[in-house]
C-alpha cells in the first residue's frame, strides 16, 4: 500500500510541478496575474495590510506567486543573443526538448530563485548578515552586512579571483527604515534569468530592493546590469510577497532527480513525440 501511495504521490507531484509552466507540454505565457491556481499567495492577498510596517525588519516567512511576472528585456548584445538562441525554454519548446537547467534539477541560481518557484521565502537577520531562504529545494543565500566589499574580477585569472557561484556574492544595507538594498555579483552563467531562457554573464550585477510596505506586504524589485549580455540595465520584475500568519513553510518542495527522470520518461517524452509539432523560438 505504501509503495502504491508513493507512486501516486510521485506522479501527482511531477504533474503539479510541471503544470506551473507546461500544461499539456506546450509553451504558454504566465505570471502572477494569469495563473489558474488557488495558491496561498492568492488566498492571503485577500487580507488587509495588517498594520504599519515595523522598522528595519524583514524577518519571517513570506509567500509569493508561483512565478513572477517578467518584464520585457532590452535588446541583447551579439553575445547575449547567441546564448539566448541556444537556450530552449518551455515557452519555446516542449518540456522533453527543453534544455532548461531546471529539467535536470540543477540549481535555479540567482536571481532566478527569487523569480521562479517563490511560493515560500523566509528572511532571517543574524549578526553581520541577512539570510534569505527558499522553500523550493531548501536553499539559502547569505547577504553580508558587516561592511565587506563585493569581490572583484570574479572568474578572473588572478590567484585571488573569486569563483562564480550559483547564488553569487551579496552585500546589503538599509536605505531608511523600510527598504533593504542588496548588491550582488558573481553568479554562475550556467543559470538562466527565467524560464524563457534569458541569459546572463558572470559579469552581471544585480540589485535587489526589498521594501516592507506594511506588516503583511513585502515588495521586491530586481534590477539587472549586464553590459556583456544586454544593451542597458533593466528591471526584470517587481515581485510582491505576503506575510504567512502561521510563520512556517506550508510544504516541502524539492526537485528530485529520480522523480524528474520518471516524469520525463512516462509523461513528457511520449507527449512531445505524439504531437509531431516543431516550435520556433
VOMAR-777570 format. One record per residue (C-alpha): z, y, x; residue in three letters. Coordinates in steps of 0.001 Angstrom, whole numbers, plus 500000, padded with zeros to 6 digits. Example, Ala and Ser with C-alpha at 12.3 -4.5 7.8 and 13.67 -1.06 7.14 Angstrom:
! VOMAR-777570
{{507800, 495500, 512300}, "Ala"}
{{507140, 498940, 513670}, "Ser"}
***
This chain:
! VOMAR-777570
{{500000, 500000, 500000}, "Unk"}
{{500868, 502400, 502791}, "Unk"}
{{497521, 501788, 504519}, "Unk"}
{{495630, 502416, 501282}, "Unk"}
{{497592, 505568, 500678}, "Unk"}
{{496957, 506634, 504249}, "Unk"}
{{493226, 506132, 503735}, "Unk"}
{{493261, 508221, 500588}, "Unk"}
{{495190, 510986, 502315}, "Unk"}
{{492835, 510953, 505315}, "Unk"}
{{489726, 511065, 503142}, "Unk"}
{{491167, 513789, 500954}, "Unk"}
{{492303, 515800, 503950}, "Unk"}
{{488864, 515545, 505511}, "Unk"}
{{487128, 516691, 502360}, "Unk"}
{{489572, 519533, 501844}, "Unk"}
{{489308, 520566, 505492}, "Unk"}
{{485559, 520945, 505399}, "Unk"}
{{485336, 522171, 501813}, "Unk"}
{{486547, 525548, 503046}, "Unk"}
{{483174, 526088, 504694}, "Unk"}
{{480834, 523220, 503969}, "Unk"}
{{480780, 522186, 500331}, "Unk"}
{{478001, 519609, 499990}, "Unk"}
{{477368, 520126, 503716}, "Unk"}
{{475391, 523326, 503102}, "Unk"}
{{475909, 526803, 504582}, "Unk"}
{{477409, 529425, 502292}, "Unk"}
{{478906, 532861, 502502}, "Unk"}
{{482632, 533012, 502160}, "Unk"}
{{485595, 535245, 502895}, "Unk"}
{{488906, 536351, 501490}, "Unk"}
{{487364, 537726, 498284}, "Unk"}
{{484941, 534944, 497302}, "Unk"}
{{486909, 531718, 497610}, "Unk"}
{{487309, 529324, 494726}, "Unk"}
{{490697, 528089, 495871}, "Unk"}
{{494093, 528874, 494412}, "Unk"}
{{495879, 529421, 497706}, "Unk"}
{{499411, 530505, 498469}, "Unk"}
{{497930, 533825, 499565}, "Unk"}
{{496274, 534264, 496165}, "Unk"}
{{499491, 533483, 494315}, "Unk"}
{{501647, 535780, 496430}, "Unk"}
{{499091, 538590, 496177}, "Unk"}
{{500138, 538992, 492544}, "Unk"}
{{503616, 540053, 493603}, "Unk"}
{{504623, 543602, 494354}, "Unk"}
{{505371, 545308, 497679}, "Unk"}
{{508990, 544123, 497673}, "Unk"}
{{510369, 547394, 499007}, "Unk"}
{{509797, 549543, 502092}, "Unk"}
{{508766, 548078, 505423}, "Unk"}
{{511590, 547513, 507916}, "Unk"}
{{511307, 549467, 511153}, "Unk"}
{{509698, 547691, 514125}, "Unk"}
{{509940, 544254, 512569}, "Unk"}
{{507108, 541742, 512041}, "Unk"}
{{509382, 538716, 512265}, "Unk"}
{{508864, 535979, 509722}, "Unk"}
{{506359, 533653, 508080}, "Unk"}
{{503160, 535071, 506598}, "Unk"}
{{500220, 533641, 504705}, "Unk"}
{{496638, 534842, 504858}, "Unk"}
{{493360, 533836, 503214}, "Unk"}
{{491733, 530592, 504288}, "Unk"}
{{489279, 532673, 506306}, "Unk"}
{{488981, 536379, 506993}, "Unk"}
{{486005, 538368, 505806}, "Unk"}
{{483863, 539064, 508869}, "Unk"}
{{482223, 542478, 509206}, "Unk"}
{{478638, 542994, 510282}, "Unk"}
{{478406, 542713, 514059}, "Unk"}
{{476391, 545260, 516074}, "Unk"}
{{473157, 544335, 517855}, "Unk"}
{{473644, 541898, 520705}, "Unk"}
{{472533, 542170, 524290}, "Unk"}
{{469863, 539722, 525509}, "Unk"}
{{472628, 537553, 526978}, "Unk"}
{{474581, 537645, 523721}, "Unk"}
{{471523, 536770, 521646}, "Unk"}
{{470785, 533839, 523938}, "Unk"}
{{474295, 532460, 523416}, "Unk"}
{{474157, 533046, 519672}, "Unk"}
{{470820, 531266, 519371}, "Unk"}
{{472340, 528178, 520979}, "Unk"}
{{475252, 528103, 518526}, "Unk"}
{{474744, 526153, 515310}, "Unk"}
{{477429, 527279, 512916}, "Unk"}
{{477958, 525848, 509439}, "Unk"}
{{476204, 528867, 507941}, "Unk"}
{{473020, 527871, 509763}, "Unk"}
{{473260, 524070, 509927}, "Unk"}
{{474748, 521129, 508114}, "Unk"}
{{478113, 520015, 509435}, "Unk"}
{{476512, 516942, 511020}, "Unk"}
{{474129, 519159, 513015}, "Unk"}
{{476591, 521924, 513873}, "Unk"}
{{477923, 522373, 517405}, "Unk"}
{{480940, 524390, 516267}, "Unk"}
{{483792, 523594, 518702}, "Unk"}
{{485964, 523003, 515649}, "Unk"}
{{483863, 519938, 514870}, "Unk"}
{{485377, 518119, 517845}, "Unk"}
{{488849, 519614, 517298}, "Unk"}
{{488540, 521935, 520294}, "Unk"}
{{490949, 524894, 520191}, "Unk"}
{{489864, 527747, 517934}, "Unk"}
{{490688, 530154, 520751}, "Unk"}
{{491470, 533835, 520371}, "Unk"}
{{490716, 535827, 518295}, "Unk"}
{{489216, 533152, 516037}, "Unk"}
{{492688, 531690, 515464}, "Unk"}
{{493505, 534933, 513618}, "Unk"}
{{490295, 534806, 511557}, "Unk"}
{{489915, 531129, 510577}, "Unk"}
{{492486, 528729, 509101}, "Unk"}
{{495045, 531515, 508715}, "Unk"}
{{496920, 530209, 505692}, "Unk"}
{{500078, 530222, 507811}, "Unk"}
{{501092, 532617, 510628}, "Unk"}
{{504566, 533304, 511959}, "Unk"}
{{505824, 536077, 514235}, "Unk"}
{{508956, 535807, 516351}, "Unk"}
{{510351, 538510, 518618}, "Unk"}
{{512057, 537345, 521812}, "Unk"}
{{513385, 539217, 524853}, "Unk"}
{{510381, 540807, 526527}, "Unk"}
{{507758, 539215, 524304}, "Unk"}
{{506421, 538579, 520831}, "Unk"}
{{505259, 535109, 519806}, "Unk"}
{{502525, 534587, 517206}, "Unk"}
{{502455, 531041, 515853}, "Unk"}
{{499745, 529406, 513745}, "Unk"}
{{500357, 526705, 511174}, "Unk"}
{{496944, 525249, 511999}, "Unk"}
{{497406, 522876, 514945}, "Unk"}
{{500862, 524399, 515573}, "Unk"}
{{499787, 526598, 518467}, "Unk"}
{{501371, 529832, 519655}, "Unk"}
{{500381, 532860, 521701}, "Unk"}
{{502624, 534913, 523962}, "Unk"}
{{502373, 538701, 523763}, "Unk"}
{{504284, 540235, 526636}, "Unk"}
{{506239, 543461, 526067}, "Unk"}
{{508027, 543737, 529422}, "Unk"}
{{505624, 546265, 530923}, "Unk"}
{{503486, 543844, 532904}, "Unk"}
{{499776, 544768, 533196}, "Unk"}
{{496949, 542625, 531962}, "Unk"}
{{495308, 540513, 534668}, "Unk"}
{{492182, 541953, 536257}, "Unk"}
{{488995, 540183, 537233}, "Unk"}
{{489723, 537167, 535002}, "Unk"}
{{487458, 534333, 536096}, "Unk"}
{{486578, 536137, 539307}, "Unk"}
{{486148, 534649, 542770}, "Unk"}
{{489195, 536176, 544438}, "Unk"}
{{492095, 533903, 545292}, "Unk"}
{{494449, 535678, 542895}, "Unk"}
{{491993, 535972, 539982}, "Unk"}
{{493390, 534675, 536669}, "Unk"}
{{491685, 531727, 534992}, "Unk"}
{{490235, 532276, 531491}, "Unk"}
{{492351, 530669, 528769}, "Unk"}
{{491573, 529581, 525213}, "Unk"}
{{494042, 532177, 523911}, "Unk"}
{{493666, 534708, 526695}, "Unk"}
{{496332, 537026, 528091}, "Unk"}
{{498072, 539577, 525857}, "Unk"}
{{500413, 542552, 526156}, "Unk"}
{{501794, 544602, 523285}, "Unk"}
{{503721, 547720, 522367}, "Unk"}
{{504950, 549523, 519283}, "Unk"}
{{502984, 552538, 518060}, "Unk"}
{{505525, 554286, 515865}, "Unk"}
{{507851, 552282, 513625}, "Unk"}
{{505367, 550186, 511673}, "Unk"}
{{502389, 549353, 513921}, "Unk"}
{{502339, 546858, 516779}, "Unk"}
{{499330, 547109, 519109}, "Unk"}
{{498151, 544203, 521258}, "Unk"}
{{495562, 544305, 524044}, "Unk"}
{{494111, 541001, 525207}, "Unk"}
{{491667, 539816, 527873}, "Unk"}
{{490545, 536584, 529466}, "Unk"}
{{489571, 534416, 526505}, "Unk"}
{{487597, 531310, 527478}, "Unk"}
{{483989, 531962, 526433}, "Unk"}
{{483589, 528391, 525154}, "Unk"}
{{485301, 529557, 521972}, "Unk"}
{{483431, 531348, 519161}, "Unk"}
{{484477, 534505, 517355}, "Unk"}
{{483851, 532990, 513934}, "Unk"}
{{482265, 530082, 512070}, "Unk"}
{{478841, 531747, 512210}, "Unk"}
{{478857, 531215, 515969}, "Unk"}
{{479083, 534805, 517174}, "Unk"}
{{479707, 534527, 520923}, "Unk"}
{{481769, 536430, 523419}, "Unk"}
{{482003, 536577, 527192}, "Unk"}
{{485021, 536096, 529433}, "Unk"}
{{484909, 539889, 529933}, "Unk"}
{{485718, 540568, 526270}, "Unk"}
{{488628, 542858, 525497}, "Unk"}
{{490336, 542546, 522125}, "Unk"}
{{492746, 544923, 520444}, "Unk"}
{{494887, 543880, 517514}, "Unk"}
{{496785, 546356, 515371}, "Unk"}
{{499464, 544817, 513164}, "Unk"}
{{500699, 547274, 510523}, "Unk"}
{{503710, 546478, 508327}, "Unk"}
{{502589, 548248, 505146}, "Unk"}
{{505719, 547338, 503178}, "Unk"}
{{508158, 544434, 503033}, "Unk"}
{{505615, 541953, 501639}, "Unk"}
{{502363, 543165, 503217}, "Unk"}
{{501088, 542926, 506788}, "Unk"}
{{497651, 544184, 507805}, "Unk"}
{{495834, 543158, 510980}, "Unk"}
{{492776, 544962, 512364}, "Unk"}
{{490893, 543255, 515201}, "Unk"}
{{488534, 545258, 517451}, "Unk"}
{{486095, 543629, 519879}, "Unk"}
{{484855, 545361, 523043}, "Unk"}
{{482449, 543127, 524971}, "Unk"}
{{479574, 545049, 526662}, "Unk"}
{{478100, 541865, 528077}, "Unk"}
{{477548, 540486, 524562}, "Unk"}
{{477388, 543439, 522133}, "Unk"}
{{475868, 546883, 522406}, "Unk"}
{{479007, 548658, 521184}, "Unk"}
{{482642, 547949, 520242}, "Unk"}
{{483290, 546951, 516628}, "Unk"}
{{485993, 545968, 514171}, "Unk"}
{{485300, 542337, 513380}, "Unk"}
{{487776, 542168, 510500}, "Unk"}
{{490802, 543648, 508796}, "Unk"}
{{492975, 540807, 507531}, "Unk"}
{{495797, 541071, 505019}, "Unk"}
{{498819, 538773, 505063}, "Unk"}
{{501610, 538260, 502544}, "Unk"}
{{505269, 537519, 503233}, "Unk"}
{{506238, 533919, 502378}, "Unk"}
{{509501, 534023, 500376}, "Unk"}
{{510605, 530517, 501471}, "Unk"}
{{510111, 531542, 505126}, "Unk"}
{{508515, 528312, 506276}, "Unk"}
{{505016, 526911, 506658}, "Unk"}
{{504056, 525230, 503382}, "Unk"}
{{502480, 522186, 505051}, "Unk"}
{{501442, 520550, 508301}, "Unk"}
{{497800, 521198, 509182}, "Unk"}
{{496083, 519573, 512145}, "Unk"}
{{492557, 518880, 513273}, "Unk"}
{{492938, 515173, 514156}, "Unk"}
{{490035, 513840, 516274}, "Unk"}
{{490136, 510337, 514777}, "Unk"}
{{490116, 511678, 511216}, "Unk"}
{{487343, 514125, 512077}, "Unk"}
{{485238, 511324, 513532}, "Unk"}
{{485782, 509242, 510383}, "Unk"}
{{484795, 512173, 508172}, "Unk"}
{{481596, 512799, 510122}, "Unk"}
{{480661, 509123, 510073}, "Unk"}
{{481433, 508457, 506404}, "Unk"}
{{480599, 511778, 504738}, "Unk"}
{{478889, 514477, 506802}, "Unk"}
{{476298, 512494, 508747}, "Unk"}
{{474990, 510477, 505751}, "Unk"}
{{474910, 513628, 503609}, "Unk"}
{{472812, 515527, 506157}, "Unk"}
{{470394, 512628, 506593}, "Unk"}
{{469971, 512331, 502849}, "Unk"}
{{468850, 515937, 502385}, "Unk"}
{{465851, 515856, 504687}, "Unk"}
{{466162, 519640, 504954}, "Unk"}
{{465869, 521857, 508006}, "Unk"}
{{467946, 525015, 508072}, "Unk"}
{{466954, 528105, 510001}, "Unk"}
{{469241, 530444, 511877}, "Unk"}
***
